[in-house]
Amino acid sequence: MEKTVYLDYAATTFVKPEVVEAMMPYYTKYFGNPSSLYSIARDTKNAIDESRAVVAKAINADRSEVYFTGGGCEADNWALKGIAFANKNKGNHIITTKIEHHAIEETCKFLARNGFEITYLSVDEEGFINLEELKNAITDKTILVSVMFANNEVGTIQPIKEIGAICKEKKVLFHTDAVQATGHVHIDVKEMNIDLLSMAAHKFYGPKGVGALYIRKGVKIDNLIHGGGQERGKRASTENIASIVGMGKALELALEHMKEDSERLTKLRDKLIDGIFEKIPYAKLNGSRGDKRMPGNVNFSFIGIEGEALLLLLDSEGICASTGSACASGSLDPSHVLLAMGLPHETAHGSLRLSLGEGSTEEDVDYVLEVLPKIVKRLRDMSPLWEDFLKRGDK
């Protein structure tokens, strides 16, 4: 294999050289425990505080409202479990959607087993929730609404500001999983009435294993991890200093270039979408076509083929892609997101997510448009599902 085209940036990004450079001194020279009192410990504590300020500025929060975590999944778990158990005297009802990341979905299942009532909002064929359904779902027992900012599979960006306004009016806390969105699209927790927000560094060219949870000042929340007094007593565990520094640097770089990166990726995304429609018959774009789609997200279903086989053949041609969420890539079940959007089981099985990023070029898009149609045709020629589809004359 001579050529490699990485198109799975929604799963993870590479760590930028500037980020690695910023992190290295905190593995060797500035290695002091931030909880200690001597000078090298103060140096590490100051570095953490500087990164906290960068993260806070990125979402228009106060630095005292940002808490570092071990990643996006931990932040999601903490938001839901922490709010649920701290506020169970007020109510036991939580509202979320049918297309959330597994970190939210599985946490909600856990909470349901522990006496909480979960309402799952439906989505339309493009992946958007219905605001009226949300309003009608809120009761006097509702303590939290959790709706993801941008979907990790189909790239749909929810009407976050409107959701936040509804929650504020109803006096219900609002959490958003912004793991896919942070560093890529505009986020303002004050303007959007967000009470809690999750993020992960490895989605914006930072290191893996570090993230953050924004918790609006005054929100009552239980700890997820108990032990020492780190993170102002909210999250025990000696801080992952180098990764926190890397997260701050990565987010700083992302914000500097967000506008031009978004414009460039949107052009590449639309070229790829148009090319697939032009070259592959009976291809279905999953998600929105407009500006309510993440700049680098392309997700298609191809009738008559199976997604895993498609990935293997793409890999043999040097193209790295996904059938959906990276966290569920070992599952043979079709995407719960696509099923919630109304796709038939067999169509959802033939899904492909191509997510563009900083290393993506127009040549990469041209290469995919050269290789993908041939692979789809090859798989369809061998597929009894495709043969049946043609015989039925389905549209």
N, C-alpha and C positions, 0 to 999 in steps of 0.2 A: 504494500500500500504506500503510494508516494505522497498523496495529498491528504491533508486532514483539515476538515472544515467543522469547527466547533459551533454548533447552533443549539446549545442547551444552557444559555446564560440564566434562564429562569430557575434552573436547578442549582447552579452555583457559578460564581465568577472566579477568574484568576486573581491573585493578589498583586496589585500594582507595585512596581519596583520602588517607587517613592514611599509606599506603605511599609514594605519590608525594611527599607533603610531606616525609617522612623522607629520601627519596632526593635531592631537589633541591639541597641545600647541597653534595653531593659531586660535582656537575657544575660548580659555579662557585667556591665559597669553599674547600672542603676537597678540592682536586684533586691534592695531592701524591702522588708515587709512594711507596707504602708501604715500598719497599726503601731509600729515602733516609733521611738522618739528621736533617734539620732538622725544625722543629716541625710544619709543616703535613703533613709525611709521617708524623710520629708520630701526628697526629690521625687520619689515614686508617687507619693500622695498628691503632690502638685501636678504631676503628669496626668493622673486620673482626673483631677479636677478640671484641667484644661480640656481634656477630651469630653468631659461631661458638659462643659460650656458649649463646645462645638455641636454636640448632639442636640442640646436644648435649642440653640439658635436655628438649627435646621428645621425644627418644627414649631418655632416661635413659642417655646416653653421657657420656664425658669429653670436654672440649672439644678435647683433643689428638688425638682419634680422628675428628674431622670435617674433611673436605677439600672446599673449594669447587670446583665444576666449571662447565662451560659449559652444563649442563642434565642432564636425566635420561638421555638417550641416551649422552652422554659417560660418565656415571657407570656405566651398565650395561656399556659397552664396556671401561672401565677395570677394573671388577671381574672380568670374565671373562678378558680378555686378560692383565691383570696377574697374576692368580692362576695362569693356565695356564702362562705362560712362566717365572714365578718358581719354580714347583713341578714342572716337567716331569721333574726327576730322581726325583721320588717316584711319578709316575704320569701317564697321559695321558687319564684318563677323567673326563668331566663329565656330570652328570645334570641335565636340565631337564624342561620339560613341553611338550606339544603346543599350549598356548594362551598362550604368552608373547608379550609385545610384540615388534614387529619388531626393536627394538634388541637384544634377547636372541637372537631367532631368527636374524637375519642374522650376528651375531657368532659364534654357534655354527657356522654354515655356514663362516665364515672359518676358525675353529679346526679344523674337520674337514678343510679343504683343507690344513692345516698340520700334520697328523699326530696330531690329537687325536680320540679316540673319544667320540661324543655319544650318550647314551641319552635318548630322549624319553618321559616318562611319559604314560600315557593319562589321560583324565578321564572321569567319569561324565556322565550327561545334564544334571546341574546345574553341571558344570564343576569338580568336586572331584577331586583326585588320590586314589589309593589308597595308604595308608601302608604296607601290606604290600608293594605293588609297589616302593615306594621302598626299603624295607629290602632286598628281594631284588636290587635293581639295583646296590646298593653292593658294590664289589669292593675288593681290595687295591690296585688301580690308580686308584681314584676319588680325585680331589683337590678336587672342588667339586660342591655341589648348588646350583642356582639355581631357585627357585620364587617366582613373583610373589606379593606380599601380597594384592592385590585385582585382579581382572581388569578391564582398561580397557573391555572391550566389554559383558560381562554382569554385572559387579559382584560376582562370587563371591569371598568372602574365604576363603582357604585356612587350614587348621589349622596356622598358623605355629609356634606353641609346640611342638606335637607333632613337626613336621618338624625344628625346631631340636634337640629332645631326641634324636631318632634320629641326627642328624648328629654331635652331641656324643658320643654313646655309641660311634659308629663312627669317631670321630676324623677326620671329614671337614668341611671348611669349608662354611659355609652362607651364601649370598647371597640377598637378596630384593629384587626391584624393587618398592619401596613408593611409586612415583610417584603412583598413584591414592589411596593410603591416608594418606600423611603429612598431618597437619593436620585429618584428618577422622575417624579412628578411633584408639583407644588403641594405642600402640606402645611397647614396652619391650625394648630389644635385649638386656639382661641376662636378664630373665625369660624371653624367648623364644629365648635361645641363638642370636642372630643375629651372624654374624661380619662381614658386609658388607651395607650397605643403601643403595639409590639413592633420591634424591628430586629433585623439580623445583619451583621456586618458582611457576611460572605455573599450577599446579594448585590452589594455595591463596591466590589473589588477590595474588600477587607478580608481579614482572616476568618476561618471557620471557628466555631465554638465560643463566640461572643455575640451578645445582642444587648438590647435594652428594653425596659418597660417605662413608658411615661405614665406617671400617676398624678393627676391633677391635685394640687394642694387642697387638703381637707377631705379627700376621699378616704373612707374607712376600708382598710384592706388587711387581711391576715397575711402573715409570712408563709411562703411556700417552703423555704429552707431555714431551719432553725440551727442555732449554734452561737457563733460570735456576733459582735456588734457591727460588722461591716455594712457598708451602704446605709449608714445612719440607722443601724439596727433593723433594717428591713430585709436584708438578704445575706445570710451568713455564708462564709467561705472566703479564704484569703484571695484577694483580687487577682485576676489574670491580667497583670499590668501591661505586658507587651501587647497583648491582643486588644486591650482597651485603648491603648495608644494608637494601634493600627486602625481600629474602628474610627477613632476621631479623625485621623489623617485621611482615611478613605472617604469619609463623609464630607470632609472639607473639600477634597478634590472633586467629588461628585457634584456638589453644589456650585462650584466654580464653572463647571462645564455642562450643567444640566440642560440649558436651553439649546445649545448647539448640538449636543448629543441626541436630545429628543428629536430635533428636526431631521438630523441625519438618519437616525434609526427609523423614523416614521416613513421617510422616502424609501428606504430599503425594504421595510415591511410591506408597503403598498406595492412595490415592484414585484415582490415575491408572491403576494396574494394575486395580483393581476396575472402574473405568469402562470400560476397554477391553474387558475380558472381557464386560461387560454389553451393550455396544453393537456389538461386532464379532464375528460368528461365526467359528469356525475360526481364532482367534488363539492363538498359542503363546507363553507367557512363557519366555524363555531365561534360565537361571540359577536360583538358589535363591529361594524365596519368604520365607524366614525371616530371622533376624537375622544370617545369614552372607552378607548382600547389602549392598553399599554403600548408605548412606542415600538418595542421590539418583539411583540407577541404575534405569532401566526399559528393558528390551530385549525386543521382540516380533518374531516372524515371522508374516507374513500370507500364508497359502497363496494362490497364484494371481496374485501381483503381483511386480513387480520393484522393488527398493529405490531405485534411482536415480530412477525416475519418481516414486516416492512422495516423495522429498526435494524434487524440483523443484516438485511441486504444493503441498507444505507451505510451501515458500519463497514461493510466489506468494500464500499466505495470511498471510505474515509470521512463520512458525514456523521457527526454525533448529534443525535436528536432524542426525543422522548415521546412516549405515548400519553403523557400527562404529568402528574405530580411525581417528582423524583422519589419522594418518601414512600410511594406505593408502586414503584417500578417492578417489584418482585411479584406483584399480584396479577393473576390472570383474569380477574374480574374487570368488566368495563368501568370506565370513569364514572363515579357517582355524580360528578359535576355535569357531564354530558347527559346522563340519564335524567337528572333533575331538570335539564333544559329541554327535555321532551324527545331526545333522540332514541330510536329503537335500539334494542340491545345489540343487534348485529352491526348497526351503523356505528354505534359508540365504540365497538371493538376495533374498528378500522381507523382510529384517530391517530393524528401525528401532530406533535407540538414542535415547532421550530422557533427558538427564541434567540434573537439577535443581540449583540452587545458590542463592546468597544473594539474587539478584534474583527468584527464582521465587515466585509467589503462587498462592493458591487460584483467583483469576480466570484465571491462565494455564492452570491445569489444566482448568478449565471450558471455556475456549476451545478447547484441544486436543481435548477430548472432544466438542465441537460440530463441529469441522472434520474431524478424522481419520476418523471413520466414513464421512462422505460421500465423502472422497477414496478410501478403500479400496474402497467400493462402485463408484465411478466406474471405477477401474482394473480391478476384477474384471469389470465389465460388458464391458470391451474385451478381456479376456484369454482366449485359447484354453486356457491352462493351467487357469484356473478352471472353464471349461466342461467340460473333460475330467475334472476333479476331481469335479464334481457328477454327471456321467454315471456315473463309477465308483462313486459312493457312498462315497468314502473317509472315514475318520474321522480 
